[in-house]
Amino acid sequence: MNKQTFVETETETWFEFVPVPGTKLLPLAEPVPKGSIHRLKMIAGTVIPVHYHPCDEYVYVLNGTIETAGRECKTGTFWFTPAHTQNGPHKAITSVELITIRLGEIGIFEEL
């Protein structure tokens, strides 16, 4: 039987995103196999280096300011990155929180 699913985002456990110190993830849903919808928090000064995903990715800035691919993105900015396209670098200018939707697996992040 189908039913609605709810995530209490203020009480759920955030996970450290190990490849990038200064980041935390809160999984919200898996829209397709190996895909994800999640919240991402980055503390000011955190940098996610240039990387590639083998799938499309959509990002919405919930709050804060982040620089990505040389562009400053503030609260309310949305961007789309097609599969296998250079993504980033992402630099948190302030502490920032994003919603990210990835339509497939994350791929590999190299150790920093």
Helices and strands as residue ranges (DSSP letters): E 15-16, E 23-29, E 36-42, E 47-48, E 57-63, E 65-68, E 71-74, E 78-81, E 90-92, E 96-102
